[in-house]
Amino acid sequence: MQQRAQDAIAPDGLSDAFEHSITWEDDIWRADPVDVDGVHAKARRKFEDVVTSVREQGTAQARILLFHGQSGAGKTHLIRALRTGAHRNRTAYFGYAQMTPDISSYADYFLRRLIHSLEKPYDPDNGGESGLQRLTDRLMAHCRDLSPKDLATLRDAALGNDELARLVLRLADEIVAEPGFAESEPDVNIVRALLYLQRRDPRIDQRIRQYLYGRPLTALAHEAVAALDPNDGEGRAFEIIAALGQLMWVVDGAAMVFCIDQVEDLVNFSDPEVRFQKAVGDLMQITNRVSSAVIIISCLDDFYDRVREPLAQSFRDRIEKSGPVPLYESRTADEARQIIAKRLEHYADGTGGELSVGDPSAYFGPSFFEEFAGLSTRRLLEHAQSRLQTMTTPAIEDDELEGAGGFISELAKALGGWVSPAAETVTSLAPTINYREIWEPFHSQFEAEMPSDDNELMDNLVGALPLAAQEWDGAVSVRIERVEIADDLPVFDLFLKHTSGLDQTSRIFLCNRPTQGGGLKRQLEKVLNAMGSRQCFILRASDFPPNKKNQTAQAFRKFRDAGGRSLLVPIPEWERMITVLEFYGRHRNDPGFDRWFANAKLLSNVIAIIQLLRLDLLGRPLPAQADGSRPRPKPQLRTVPAGEESDADGEILDGGILTGKPVPAEPLPALMAPWGAVEDAEISDPDPDPLEDEETDWKFDPDDPEGGLDVGRELSGQGRQILLKRSIMKRHSAVLGGSGSGKTTLALCLIEQLLLQGIPAILIDRKGDLCSYANPDVWRTHLDEIAERHSMREKLADAIDVAVYTPGRASGRPISITLLPNGIAELPEHEQQLLANLSSAALGEMLHLKNSATHQKQSGTLSVALKILGSRSTSEVTLTDLITLLEDEDPELTDQTQRMDPSGKIRRDLVAQLDSLRHRNSALFDGGGEPMSMESFLGLGPFARPGRTRLSIIYTGFLGDNENILFWVSQFLSEALRFCQRNPNDELQSIVMFDEADLYIPANAKPATAEPLQSLLKRARSAGLGLMLATQSPGDLDYKSRDQITSWFIGRVREDTALRKLKAAFQSESGLDAAAVLPGQTVGEFHLVQEGNVRPLKAQRSLITAEQVPFDRIEQLARETRGQDEKQLPLFGRK
């Protein structure tokens, strides 16, 4: 009887053994317990042979491997197995990147993904130290001449930032002077970065990670890691990758393997062939720079066939030199038997010996494996699962189903069994969304920002725990109370219940202070005083103090002796929580998301959450852990007696909120904004009045401490008000729409609100309509409008200081044109070279220099001359200065251009061409005027007017043709770059609007403005300078830099080319079907696209209507604003 019962139960449970037929990126980092090494054996041997050749010979002839096959053939599963084998054998460090995201620079992307991979546990079986930590420890062990005392000081001593920097500099110099590095010449900055990691200080770790990502550090962040040189210069990503690969080889004898997967996803973009060639080119750069690098390209057959033909022959040769390895999807009968037997064996092991599966043919029949032959691995597993489920499906008559379908279906689903066809039919009527396909690219592309404040960091855990509980279908319930103990010690009490009867209370402390200097010791002392009789946990983002006799270690031992437990929560796990919270906030209201979220268990694989929620006691399989290790049995925690009171101050309300400092039991409201970034967007939901007049919807309060920007109201649902946090504007915005779409009105509405909040603005005006802000006639219109709007208009007039500039027109308010900005000599040398190159390119455009050898020499000579002038000059560099330098046979210039121009002919030709240019464009170069200064444009320092915020409008219409406009704007962009370099700022401090931006960054040309504008998009946010691009010709705009722009406001567009480009740019990422929704939008209707999320809205109207101002009136208004002694323009008839 017992045996028969087991036979009946076993097949029902065994179907779960075949549940996971797809390998996701989350699975890559841990060993696959059901891997069959006989599958794709040729590819495995090929990989092992290449790695062995690299390790034994120091290089290999062919180090790029192409794996290609059909969907379901097991490509990602194979990559997982290759990483597992290489890490088990300690023969390589493995980097992995999926090609799903829309990337403008593959080198930067590959670097970020390499660092992301190195942050995963190196050991695929047991977890533990990350690859990066292993690398830094191996570096210390390799350098045996380092003083143990110095290493102990580096790791444990209380050092100030400057002392630490000097120690790191000295140790790094000693390391690179080691005999083992004599031939390799390692990048000393990467050595310094790895030395910093020896501190195990979370705050330093975060900065090092940003540095290794190739990103510039803010001045404040750089103070903590002052030994590092700035991360600047082209090709820095390749340099960091090469330095890491070199260290892997020298200190660990290991190859650097980098794999790109899901390459076929490039077909989602309009130019997959171009993107593939760029990606392969960058991968070839890596192999050129790192002799121990091995590259894997994994893609579908038909995709490679498509991109192979346009691929350069040299690229093809490099990719196919080792022989492309086909991954056949069809499994043989023997492989099918091995795969199924391995799955069943693993499932049986998980039952702790309660289940024995024996011979698989007992469940499938002796001829079933021949039936499996020819199927792909994915289809094989699905077929096996279906067979087992069919075997256990109860025979229920149709009439019974009709009468009890609802109950039986719910009961069957709860038991993990069969669901009635009727129920499935009803379910299938609902729209289905594959959230896994949305999650995978989101979490690979989303860059979680670690909060600098520990209380904010703890907020993420407070938000994640209730969500993790939701993943277990009511089996776990939590309640959270925040406890106030000290400002530097985040604490909360966790009340946990399981349906199995577990009921316990824990107090959770976050102690991230450094061990050096006693910061952690002081936190531990406060913890000891606050423990009471509860079960207590200390969380920390870096290693806990070792078993030493110092005071910090003694305090930690006291905590452990009192029953406290410590949990290491590394930065990747915090980022995992932040990423899941963001993803949940965006999709929580979408149909079917809750069900998918519960099944996906995105948070239940975080070790800290597993232990805090005691998920190991639930008696069901746990998902793989985020750090790659397998869940281990944990000792039983103390159960708190029912009724034990909390020592937390305040009254506990429903939902786990502690009065005095509210802590929601669900994610924080800011995390639930379905269209914006976690820190930069939120929704306000006032009760809208359906009878409210359209003109009365100006609800923005300039005194709002949150600094919100009222964008408008959503078009769907209840018409809720949409607010953007001000800080999101420093991450740039774009307003697109055809003529009459209302794009200018929306752009100016946002700028007006920023001006009211004290944020100065610069408007680059091509048509003359933006000069309306200086025209009193415009301010005095609509005097009969409603009182509230009239009051806001007066308030804006009283708040701003309007200045109109007319470059190219001396009778207005001209701006002197300079080739290089004032103060360039104070900038770092690489910044001087960048500005010289940009100015040289702009002059080359005006001189019509192309790509011929002579023109290239002329361009190079211009760049050298400008660099020399910039290094010598204490004021602006003009065209006359450049002509004089070229004409005077300057010795330094002659020496540096000797190879380009040995006879001096190029310099003489340039003098003639530049002199001709000066005479032909005298209004541009000899018009005089005020110096070009961002400080002046923004009303800063001596240019400020007390109590007013500067609004500068620069009208470019007097410059003449587009060639002159582009040259002038390129010089403005150079000045803006100089300003950003000298004025870092984490807060939004100014906004610059480029109207008709398609002229400056077009799709089918590369004018002098393109490169500096792209550079400014990357650098401006670190200075708090927000850029706003506006155009009524979105089809002419270049979207390659769109990943630098967070907020896209897209209005009515009807032109076919524009619709095609918008579809290519946004549909794969956000689902926005441009052709379906944009042509039908009315005036003022927009779709707000932010990081893949879309919100349709009705835009707020600006206070000032931009109307064309006559040219002579613009001149007059500019004259009236000239000079510091002039009074404010008489807007509204007042001065």
C-alpha positions, -999 to +999 in steps of 0.1 A: +000+000+000+028+024+010+047+016-022+016+022-044+011+056-026+046+065-034+042+056-070+012+078-072+028+108-055+063+106-071+053+114-107+032+144-096+062+159-077+087+149-104+072+173-129+088+201-110+122+186-119+117+199-155+104+233-146+133+255-156+140+249-193+155+283-200+188+297-187+186+334-177+215+357-168+208+353-131+217+316-135+251+323-151+269+329-118+263+296-101+270+260-111+242+241-128+235+209-108+218+193-137+244+200-164+253+171-187+288+176-199+282+153-229+259+180-245+278+203-269+310+184-261+328+198-291+323+234-280+334+226-245+366+210-258+373+239-281+369+264-253+391+244-229+418+240-256+419+278-263+422+286-225+448+259-221+468+273-250+466+308-236+478+297-201+506+275-213+519+296-242+508+331-230+487+335-262+469+316-289+465+321-326+427+322-325+411+337-294+377+346-307+351+317-306+318+318-324+290+296-311+259+297-333+228+276-333+190+277-333+168+290-305+165+264-277+198+248-286+212+256-252+237+284-260+233+303-227+233+270-208+266+262-224+281+296-214+270+289-178+288+256-180+320+271-194+321+297-167+316+270-140+344+249-154+368+277-158+362+290-123+363+256-107+397+250-123+408+285-115+419+290-151+400+322-159+380+352-149+347+352-168+329+383-180+294+382-195+272+407-214+239+404-232+235+426-263+199+434-256+203+471-244+206+500-268+243+510-265+261+540-279+296+529-268+302+492-266+337+497-250+321+514-220+293+488-219+317+459-220+337+474-192+306+478-170+296+443-177+331+430-169+331+447-135+296+435-129+307+400-136+338+403-114+316+414-085+298+380-086+312+352-064+342+336-080+334+301-067+303+288-086+296+262-061+300+277-026+299+315-032+322+335-010+346+361-023+339+380-055+362+378-085+373+413-078+381+405-042+400+374-053+420+395-077+430+421-051+440+394-026+460+375-052+478+408-061+488+412-024+499+376-022+519+380-054+539+410-042+560+393-015+583+423-010+555+443+005+559+449+042+533+430+063+533+460+085+523+483+056+496+459+046+482+458+081+482+496+082+464+497+048+437+473+060+432+484+097+448+516+106+428+548+112+440+570+084+428+603+070+421+606+033+455+622+026+474+597+047+456+568+030+463+583-004+500+586+004+502+551+016+484+538-015+507+557-038+538+543-021+525+507-021+514+510-057+548+522-067+564+493-049+541+468-066+547+481-102+585+480-095+583+443-086+603+420-109+571+402-118+558+433-134+590+443-152+577+434-186+540+441-182+540+477-169+506+475-152+483+505-150+493+521-117+458+536-112+442+502-114+467+488-089+459+517-066+422+510-070+427+473-059+448+485-030+419+507-018+396+476-019+418+461+009+402+486+032+369+467+031+352+501+035+317+503+018+321+539+011+355+535-006+342+504-024+314+524-040+339+550-053+363+523-066+335+507-084+325+539-102+362+544-110+365+509-125+334+517-145+355+544-162+333+572-148+346+605-135+343+610-098+329+642-083+353+663-064+337+653-031+338+616-040+374+618-051+386+631-017+381+596-003+403+580-030+426+609-037+454+586-049+435+579-082+442+601-112+411+614-131+393+589-153+395+609-185+406+606-220+394+586-250+398+548-248+399+547-210+375+518-210+399+497-231+428+507-208+409+495-177+399+462-193+435+457-205+449+465-170+425+440-153+433+413-179+470+418-174+467+415-136+446+384-139+474+368-159+504+381-139+491+374-103+468+344-109+479+329-142+444+331-154+429+341-188+403+368-191+372+354-209+345+378-221+313+365-237+286+384-255+253+366-257+218+372-272+236+390-300+206+384-322+187+410-302+205+436-322+178+431-349+155+451-327+174+482-339+174+498-374+211+491-380+220+456-366+248+452-391+265+484-381+261+477-344+275+442-347+306+455-366+312+481-339+308+455-311+332+431-329+356+459-335+357+467-298+361+430-289+390+428-313+406+458-295+404+438-263+422+408-278+448+431-293+455+448-259+452+416-237+472+387-250+455+364-225+419+374-235+394+349-249+363+362-266+330+342-271+303+353-294+270+335-290+241+341-315+215+325-337+224+310-370+202+332-391+214+364-374+251+356-381+242+348-417+226+382-420+254+403-405+283+382-420+280+396-455+284+433-448+311+425-422+346+436-432+367+407-444+393+413-417+366+410-391+353+378-406+388+363-406+393+371-369+359+357-359+361+325-380+398+317-376+393+291-349+363+277-368+327+286-359+312+260-336+276+250-345+254+242-315+229+216-328+196+218-312+187+182-317+195+158-289+202+122-294+183+095-275+213+089-253+216+126-245+179+128-237+183+099-213+212+116-195+194+149-193+163+134-178+181+111-154+202+140-142+171+161-135+154+133-117+184+125-096+188+161-086+152+164-076+154+133-055+185+146-037+165+176-028+140+156-009+166+145+017+162+108+008+124+107+011+121+100-026+140+075-048+134+078-086+153+047-098+151+041-135+136+070-155+120+046-179+097+036-151+079+069-155+083+075-193+084+040-208+112+022-225+107+037-259+101+073-247+138+084-252+137+075-288+106+097-290+127+125-274+155+121-300+156+151-324+141+176-299+160+206-286+169+206-249+142+231-242+115+212-260+127+180-245+123+193-209+089+208-218+078+174-233+090+155-202+071+178-179+040+176-200+041+138-199+044+136-162+016+161-157-006+141-180+001+110-160-012+127-129-042+145-144-073+133-126-102+121-148-130+146-142-161+146-163-170+177-183-202+183-164-183+182-131-159+208-145-187+231-155-202+229-120-171+231-099-145+245-123-137+275-102-131+256-070-113+227-086-091+250-107-080+270-077-075+239-056-054+223-083-033+254-088-027+256-051-015+220-051+007+226-082-013+202-103-038+202-132-059+232-141-093+228-159-094+236-196-123+260-188-102+279-164-074+280-188-097+293-215-109+321-192-073+329-182-062+330-218-087+357-226-067+381-204-038+399-221-005+383-214+028+400-210+061+382-209+076+401-179+107+379-180+116+394-213+111+428-199+131+420-167+162+406-183+172+436-203+160+460-176+182+445-149+212+442-172+210+478-182+196+495-151+224+511-130+213+512-094+227+541-076+239+532-041+227+559-016+255+576+003+234+578+034+229+545+054+194+554+064+184+557+028+202+524+021+182+507+049+150+521+033+157+498+004+158+467+027+126+480+044+109+481+010+123+448-002+113+425+028+075+429+023+079+423-014+100+392-008+072+380+015+047+385-013+067+360-034+055+332-011+018+333-016+008+342+019+031+317+036+052+346+051+040+378+066+061+407+079+056+439+098+083+465+102+088+492+128+116+517+125+135+524+157+153+556+165+186+550+184+212+572+168+215+592+136+244+571+124+228+537+132+198+527+111+176+502+130+142+485+126+123+457+143+111+429+120+080+409+131+079+377+111+053+349+109+051+318+088+019+298+083+038+268+096+037+284+130+070+304+132+065+337+150+096+357+159+108+393+163+143+404+153+161+438+156+181+447+125+211+471+126+230+484+097+267+491+106+286+503+077+311+526+094+348+518+087+367+497+112+396+522+109+392+552+133+368+535+156+336+542+136+324+506+136+334+503+173+311+532+183+283+517+163+288+483+180+287+499+214+253+514+206+241+481+193+251+463+225+231+488+245+200+484+223+199+446+219+178+437+249+165+401+247+157+401+210+173+381+183+196+407+166+213+410+133+240+433+122+242+439+084+273+452+067+283+459+031+319+449+036+338+423+057+334+422+094+365+427+116+388+397+118+395+379+150+419+403+165+425+419+199+416+455+190+386+472+206+364+468+175+370+431+174+363+428+211+330+447+207+320+424+178+328+393+199+305+407+227+277+410+202+282+374+190+285+361+225+251+378+233+235+358+206+238+384+178+242+373+142+261+391+115+251+391+078+274+403+050+253+421+024+277+430-004+270+459-028+256+437-056+229+424-033+219+460-023+219+469-060+197+438-066+172+451-041+172+486-055+168+472-090+138+450-081+121+477-062+125+500-092+111+473-115+083+466-092+074+502-089+072+505-126+050+475-133+031+468-101-002+480-117+002+461-149-020+432-157-007+398-146+024+413-130+016+402-094+013+366-105+046+367-125+064+385-096+054+358-071+066+330-094+098+348-104+110+353-068+134+381-077+142+389-041+140+355-025+175+347-039+192+374-018+211+357+011+202+384+036+165+381+028+166+343+030+181+345+065+160+374+078+127+359+065+138+323+073+128+311+038+149+280+044+121+268+068+093+269+043+098+234+031+099+242-006+127+247-031+145+280-029+156+299-060+192+303-067+209+329-046+220+362-060+256+356-051+256+323-069+259+300-038+234+274-028+212+280+003+227+263+034+206+251+063+205+278+090+203+271+128+169+277+143+165+312+155+151+321+189+113+323+188+100+354+205+071+346+229+038+359+218+029+393+233+065+404+239+065+442+236+088+462+214+110+489+229+105+511+199+092+546+206+059+556+192+026+541+184+023+512+160-004+518+133-019+495+108+006+487+080+037+488+101+040+525+103+057+540+134+045+575+142+072+600+143+091+584+114+068+566+090+081+534+074+057+518+050+054+480+050+052+483+013+077+500-010+082+537-005+059+559-027+088+572-046+096+537-057+062+533-073+064+559-100+056+538-130+074+560-155+104+576-139+136+569-122+134+560-085+150+592-073+137+615-099+100+611-105+069+608-085+032+611-089+009+635-070-027+624-071-049+654-061-086+649-066-093+665-100-124+686-105-140+675-138-157+708-141-125+728-136-118+754-163-087+745-185-070+777-177-071+772-139-049+741-139-017+760-131-012+744-097+026+747-093+037+764-061+072+779-064+077+777-027+073+739-027+103+725-008+104+694-029+111+715-060+085+696-081+079+704-118+042+703-129+043+687-163+005+683-168-021+656-162-022+620-174-046+613-202-057+579-189-074+571-156-085+599-134-063+625-150-038+626-122-013+654-119+022+644-131+052+659-112+088+655-119+115+661-093+137+690-102+168+669-100+158+648-130+164+678-153+202+675-148+199+642-166+187+660-197+155+661-216+142+663-251+110+678-265+100+665-299+070+673-320+059+686-354+048+721-361+018+731-340+023+702-315+029+725-285+065+714-280+078+749-274+050+756-249+058+725-229+096+732-229+090+768-217+066+757-191+093+736-175+119+764-178+095+789-162+091+767-132+128+763-128+133+800-130+108+805-102+128+780-082+160+800-087+175+779-115+190+802-142+184+793-179+200+799-213+179+797-244+196+793-278+171+809-301+173+804-338+139+819-349+135+848-325+103+836-308+121+829-275+130+866-273+094+871-263+105+869-227+123+902-231+094+919-249+071+938-225+044+938-252+040+900-247+039+902-209+011+927-211-012+906-233-041+886-218-046+911-190-081+898-187-071+863-179-080+846-146-065+861-115-044+831-105-026+829-138-021+867-140-006+865-105+018+838-115+029+858-146+036+888-123+055+866-099+077+853-128+083+889-141+095+899-106+117+869-102+138+870-134+166+891-149+163+889-187+193+894-210+192+892-248+224+886-267+229+891-305+262+876-316+270+889-351+251+922-346+272+950-330+242+973-327+225+949-303+244+931-275+272+912-293+294+884-279+330+883-289+339+850-306+369+832-293+386+801-305+393+789-269+376+799-237+392+821-211+410+802-184+418+771-205+454+771-192+441+763-158+425+731-170+442+697-171+463+690-202+439+665-216+410+690-213+431+716-231+437+691-259+400+683-261+390+719-264+418+725-290+406+696-310+369+707-309+379+743-320+401+729-348+373+707-360+349+738-360+374+759-380+379+730-404+342+730-411+343+767-420+374+761-442+357+731-458+385+707-448+377+671-457+395+638-454+423+642-479+459+639-467+465+676-471+434+686-452+442+661-424+476+677-420+460+712-420+436+700-393+464+686-372+484+718-375+454+738-364+450+715-334+486+718-324+486+756-328+455+760-307+469+738-280+500+760-278+480+791-277+457+778-249+487+767-227+502+802-230+472+825-229+457+841-198+427+855-218+406+845-248+422+831-279+410+848-310+414+841-347+439+870-350+460+853-323+460+820-343+469+837-376+498+855-358+512+823-343+511+806-377+527+835-395+555+841-370+572+808-375+569+800-338+597+776-327+574+753-306+549+751-334+575+744-360+590+717-339+557+699-331+546+700-368+579+692-384+568+658-397+535+671-409+548+703-424+586+702-429+586+730-455+561+753-437+538+753-467+508+741-447+512+768-422+515+795-449+484+781-467+465+782-434+474+818-428+459+828-462+428+807-457+422+820-422+428+856-432+402+852-460+378+836-435+382+866-411+374+891-438+345+872-452+330+868-417+340+901-401+307+904-382+315+870-366+352+875-358+356+912-355+323+923-341+336+930-306+312+926-277+312+910-243+334+880-236+317+846-240+313+835-204+289+810-188+291+829-156+277+860-174+250+840-192+239+824-159+241+856-138+267+842-114+293+861-092+297+897-103+270+893-130+243+885-105+214+908-097+202+905-061+168+888-058+166+878-094+174+847-115+191+852-149+173+842-181+197+846-210+184+844-246+210+841-273+196+849-307+217+834-335+198+847-365+222+876-370+252+852-375+241+845-411+242+811-426+242+778-408+279+774-412+285+805-390+258+795-365+274+760-361+308+776-356+295+800-329+275+773-311+305+750-311+325+777-293+296+781-269+297+743-262+334+745-255+328+773-230+301+751-214+325+722-212+351+745-195+324+756-170+315+720-162+351+711-156+356+739-131+322+738-114+312+703-103+279+701-086+256+673-075+225+695-076+208+711-106+223+746-110+213+756-145+194+746-177+203+752-213+177+749-241+187+743-277+158+751-299+158+734-333+185+710-320+185+689-351+208+715-367+234+708-340+232+670-337+218+658-371+212+622-381+230+624-415+259+647-409+286+655-384+289+693-380+313+711-357+287+710-330+280+673-329+310+661-310+311+688-283+273+685-278+277+647-273+306+653-250+286+679-230+256+655-227+280+631-209+297+656-187+271+682-179+252+662-153+283+661-131+282+699-130+244+701-124+239+715-159+208+702-175+204+702-213+171+704-231+169+696-268+138+708-287+130+702-324+100+702-347+120+679-371+125+647-350+132+628-382+164+648-386+178+643-351+206+618-343+194+594-316+227+577-310+232+597-278+197+591-265+209+570-236+224+602-222+189+618-221+165+605-195+132+624-202+117+624-237+085+644-243+071+633-277+042+652-292+023+650-325+045+636-353+031+627-387+062+626-410+070+590-421+107+592-417+104+607-382+079+580-372+103+552-384+132+567-365+112+571-333+099+536-336+135+523-340+147+544-311+120+537-285+097+507-294+120+479-284+128+496-251+095+511-241+069+495-263+059+529-278+044+523-312+051+557-327+031+552-359+000+542-340-001+568-313+018+600-323+000+611-355-034+613-337-022+634-307-038+669-304-020+701-295-004+698-260-006+660-259+026+642-253+040+608-245+066+610-217+092+583-222+117+577-193+140+548-192+117+525-211+084+536-194+057+556-211+031+579-198+006+598-220-001+633-207-018+666-214+009+692-210+007+723-188+007+757-206+035+781-202+028+816-188+044+833-218+034+825-254+064+825-276+057+846-307+081+858-334+098+891-324+108+914-353+145+916-359+148+953-352+129+948-319+153+921-309+182+945-315+165+971-294+157+947-265+193+935-266+206+970-263+184+977-234+198+947-214+234+956-222+257+965-193+256+958-156+243+993-147+211+988-168+179+982-148+157+952-153+135+954-185+102+971-177+081+939-179+045+946-169+054+983-171+075+981-139+112+984-134 
